[in-house]
Amino acid sequence: MIRYYEQKDIEQVAKIITEDWKIAYKGIIDDEYLKNLDYRDKEKSIREKYQKQKSIVLDEEGIVKGYSRFGENRDEEKDLAELYALYVKADERGKKIGEKLLRKTADILSKRGYKEMVIWCLKENKNARKFYEKMGGKIYKTRDIEIENKKYGEVCYKYDLEKCKE
């Protein structure tokens, strides 16, 4: 079932995010940085933002299998929504969880009055890029970001929410 996340989900979500970074960004982001990622740090960050940010999870019998966090675009284009994060538990990939979460996110944002949504991902994250393109995302723009004093390229995908919601 897809539902809004609750405080009881935060530890599971933090573990999914941390493990996904270690898998998805291996060979892209500095190995030492990835090795030192700790889900407890992510858990603390999520707890601090819990009341402010809306997120959904795909939950099966109390086990969180995927997570989506979204809202107003953080850039200057406030007429766009933004999918800030989309993560699926590593051993649950290939089961359409990411697709279900993205479509539900699009549905929620569409009901809030948004027509379009963007999501950023690292240029070198080929698996994520393939997924975003398969789901109908079109390259919109690029930028560089800094993680631990190193620059990485990012690509932004834009979605027509009517075309990708449930």
C-alpha positions in Angstrom: 0.0 0.0 0.0 1.2 3.5 -0.7 0.6 6.0 2.1 2.1 9.1 3.6 5.1 8.2 5.8 4.9 8.3 9.6 7.6 8.7 12.2 7.8 4.9 12.7 9.0 4.7 9.1 12.0 7.1 9.4 14.6 4.5 10.4 13.6 2.2 7.5 13.6 5.1 5.0 17.1 6.3 6.3 18.5 2.8 5.7 17.0 2.6 2.2 18.5 6.0 1.2 21.9 5.2 2.7 22.2 1.8 1.1 20.9 3.2 -2.3 23.6 5.8 -2.3 26.3 3.2 -1.6 25.0 1.1 -4.5 23.9 3.7 -7.1 26.9 6.0 -6.6 29.7 3.4 -6.4 32.3 4.5 -8.9 30.7 7.9 -9.3 31.1 9.5 -5.8 34.2 9.2 -3.8 34.5 5.7 -2.3 35.6 7.0 1.1 32.6 9.3 1.3 30.2 6.4 0.5 31.9 4.1 2.9 31.4 6.6 5.7 27.7 7.1 5.1 25.7 6.1 8.2 21.9 5.7 8.1 21.8 7.2 11.6 23.0 10.6 10.2 20.3 10.4 7.5 17.7 9.4 10.1 18.5 12.5 12.2 18.2 14.7 9.1 14.8 13.1 8.2 13.5 13.5 11.7 14.4 17.3 11.7 12.4 17.7 8.4 9.5 15.3 9.3 6.8 17.9 10.0 7.8 20.2 7.1 8.1 17.7 4.2 5.5 15.4 2.8 6.7 12.0 1.7 5.1 8.7 0.7 6.2 5.1 1.2 5.2 1.9 -0.4 4.6 -0.4 2.6 4.0 -4.1 2.6 3.1 -5.5 6.0 5.1 -2.9 7.9 8.1 -3.1 5.7 9.0 0.0 3.7 10.0 -1.0 0.2 10.3 2.5 -1.4 10.1 6.2 -0.6 9.3 9.4 -2.4 9.7 13.0 -1.1 8.3 15.9 -3.1 6.9 19.4 -3.0 7.4 22.9 -4.4 10.4 23.3 -6.8 13.5 24.5 -4.8 14.7 26.5 -7.8 13.3 29.8 -9.0 10.5 28.3 -11.1 7.8 28.0 -8.4 5.1 26.9 -10.9 6.9 23.5 -11.1 6.7 20.8 -8.5 9.8 18.8 -7.6 10.4 15.2 -6.9 13.2 15.6 -4.4 14.0 11.9 -3.8 12.8 8.5 -5.0 14.4 5.4 -3.5 13.6 1.7 -3.7 15.0 -0.9 -1.4 17.9 -2.6 -3.3 16.4 -6.1 -3.1 13.0 -4.9 -4.3 14.2 -3.3 -7.6 12.5 -4.6 -10.7 9.1 -4.9 -9.0 7.6 -1.6 -10.3 7.9 0.0 -6.9 9.6 3.1 -8.3 7.1 3.4 -11.0 4.2 3.2 -8.6 5.7 5.8 -6.3 6.5 8.2 -9.2 2.9 7.8 -10.5 1.4 8.4 -7.1 3.6 11.4 -6.6 2.5 12.8 -9.9 -1.1 12.2 -9.0 -0.7 14.0 -5.6 1.1 17.0 -7.1 -1.4 17.2 -10.0 -4.2 17.4 -7.4 -2.3 20.3 -5.7 -2.6 22.2 -9.0 0.8 21.6 -10.5 1.1 20.8 -14.3 4.7 19.8 -14.4 7.4 18.3 -12.1 11.2 18.1 -12.2 13.7 15.7 -10.7 17.5 16.1 -10.6 19.9 13.2 -10.8 23.6 12.8 -11.3 24.6 12.6 -14.9 26.6 9.5 -14.3 23.8 7.6 -12.6 22.8 5.7 -15.7 20.3 3.4 -14.0 18.3 6.3 -12.6 18.5 8.2 -15.9 17.2 5.2 -17.8 14.3 4.9 -15.4 13.4 8.6 -15.5 13.4 8.5 -19.3 11.3 5.4 -19.4 8.8 7.1 -17.2 8.5 10.0 -19.6 10.9 12.5 -18.3 12.5 14.9 -20.8 15.9 16.5 -20.2 15.2 20.0 -19.2 18.5 21.5 -18.0 21.9 20.7 -16.3 24.1 22.0 -13.5 27.0 21.1 -11.4 26.8 20.4 -7.7 29.4 19.9 -5.0 29.6 16.9 -2.7 32.5 16.8 -0.3 34.5 19.4 -2.3 34.1 17.6 -5.6 32.0 18.7 -8.5 29.5 16.4 -10.2 27.2 17.0 -13.1 23.5 16.8 -12.6 20.7 16.5 -15.2 17.1 17.7 -14.6 14.2 15.8 -16.1 10.8 17.5 -16.5 7.5 15.6 -16.5 4.0 16.5 -17.7 2.0 15.4 -14.7 -1.0 14.4 -16.7 1.0 11.9 -18.7 2.7 10.2 -15.7 0.2 10.1 -12.9 -1.7 7.0 -11.8 
